[in-house]
């Protein structure tokens, strides 16, 4: 499985997500990558130059698309997608 890289503005580097997450928009993948790194809504908003409301909207969409009930499940999803080709 091919792996694409989600570009994030952090010292931890990019978060690779598999092509299996192609049904997520680029921005949703960016937000998901930052969530997986443990960033708060405020940090995500600042890094991506978004409002808190917009970050909340992306999180709601991510939960709907992935079936995740919370941030922890979204993080697990992101980590599984990162290692999908291992």
SETORGU-234432 format. One record per residue: residue in one letter; x, y, z of N, C-alpha, C in turn. Coordinates in steps of 0.05 Angstrom, whole numbers, plus 5000, padded with zeros to 4 digits. Last residue first. Layout:
AXYZXYZXYZ
...
//
This chain:
X506049685140508049525154507349235155
X502149995119503749855100505949685113
X499650245162498150065146499849895127
X501450615197502850365196501550155179
X497951035191500751095188502350835184
X493150805205493550885177496550935172
X494050745260493550505243494050575214
X494351275275496651105278496450855262
X489051445263491351575250493851395251
X486151125299485751105270488151215255
X488151325348488551035341488251005311
X486051845344488951795345489651515338
X480551735345481751855321484751825321
X480251535397479651355375480751475348
X481352015424483051775428482651585405
X477152355410479952415401481752165403
X471351935395472852145410475652175398
X468951565363467251705382468651935396
X469551445293470851485319468851635338
X467951395242466451255262467551275290
X470251695203471851465213470151295232
X466552095191467751935169469151685179
X465452315243463352205226464452015205
X470552495259469152295275466952155258
X471452875218473252645221471852425237
X467353245230467353105205469152855206
X469253415281466553295278466353135252
X474053645266474053425284471353275282
X472354075233473953855222473953615240
X469554365273468154265250469654035237
X473854505306471754335317470054215294
X476554845271477854595280475754405291
X472655245268473355095244474754835252
X472855435321470355335310470855155286
X477955645324477255415340474755275330
X480255815258478855885283478455625298
X487055735232484155685232482955785258
X492555635221491355895217488255875213
X494955185237493655175210492255435203
X496855315287498755215267497555225239
X492155485314494355675310496255575287
X489055015314488055265302490355455296
X492454675343491754615315490854865301
X492254935392494854915378494354855348
X486854895405488055155403490655145387
X486054335408484654495388485954765383
X492654045419490054135428488654285405
X496453485396495853765396493053825405
X497952955390497153045417496553345419
X498852745342501252835356500552945384
X493752665325495252425331497852495346
X492453185312491053055334492652815344
X495653245267496153405290494853295315
X493052885232495952845239496653005264
X488053115228488352855240491252805249
X489353585200488253605227488553335242
X491053345152492853515168491953535197
X486453085136488852925142490853085158
X483253535127482453335147484853165155
X486053755084485953905109485053715132
X485153365045487853425053487853565080
X479552945063480753165049483553215060
X479052235059479352475075480552695059
X479751845023477051955025476952185045
X484851655032484451845010481651965010
X486651285067485251515078484751725057
X489450925038486750845047485251075060
X494351125032492451205011489651115019
X496451275100496251105076494251215057
X500351805124497851665124497551505098
X505652065162504851925138502151785142
X506752675186505352435194504452295169
X513053025191510552965178509352695188
X515753265254515853185226513053105216
X515953495304515853205302515953095274
X515454035301518153925302518253625299
X510254195254511254145281514154035279
X506054275214507954475222508854415251
X505353735168504553875192506754055201
X503153385113504953595122503853735147
X502752725106501152955114503053155125
X504552325053505452465077503652705082
X502351665035502751955029503552085055
X504051025014503651205037504251485028
X501250444983502750694982502150865007
X501749765000500050005000501850255000
//
